């Protein structure tokens, strides 16, 4: 018998503050937010923020992030 594991997909919105030259990210579904100096850093920070928020809310912690830039 095989087990099917379904992943949850959370939408993450990334914006760049041109004045401060930093990135900000948010996942409205989980009320998770983070910042980073580079795109790579904001991606890592948002992954961690989504993992923590999902765990705290009892949501699936096996997930994909759908990234939208604004």
C-alpha positions, 0 to 999 in steps of 0.5 A: 500500500502506498501513501500519498503525501499532499503538499500545501501551496502558500502564496508568498509576496516579495517586494523590493524597497528601492529606497532601502535596497532591501526585500520584504516578504509576506504570506497572508495565509499564515500571517508570516513576514520577513525581510532580507538584503538579497533575493536569496536571503528573503527566500530563505527567511520566508521559507523559515517564517512559513515553516514556523507559522504553519507549525504554530497554526497546525497547517501542513508543514510540507509545502511549496511556495508560490512566489509573486513579486510586486 
